[in-house]
Amino acid sequence: MLKKAIAYCKASYEELAYKTTWPTSKELGHSAVVVLSASIIIALVVFIMDQCFQFIMENVYPH
């Protein structure tokens, strides 16, 4: 059991160290901008939907 765990750890390290391609700084920056932009757009859409539902509910069920 211990040998299997050690072999797994070694294989994982070798894959991360030698077989994995990591993004460049430019690619990472571009991806961060895309994620940030998408997050802001989704937040705005949810905010607008929330305001619309609030307006509808206040008119359907007045205080």
Contacts in CASP RR format, 6 or more apart in sequence:
PFRMAT RR
TARGET T0000
AUTHOR 0000-0000-0000
METHOD contacts of the structure
MODEL  1
MLKKAIAYCKASYEELAYKTTWPTSKELGHSAVVVLSASIIIALVVFIMD
QCFQFIMENVYPH
23 31 0 8 1.000
END
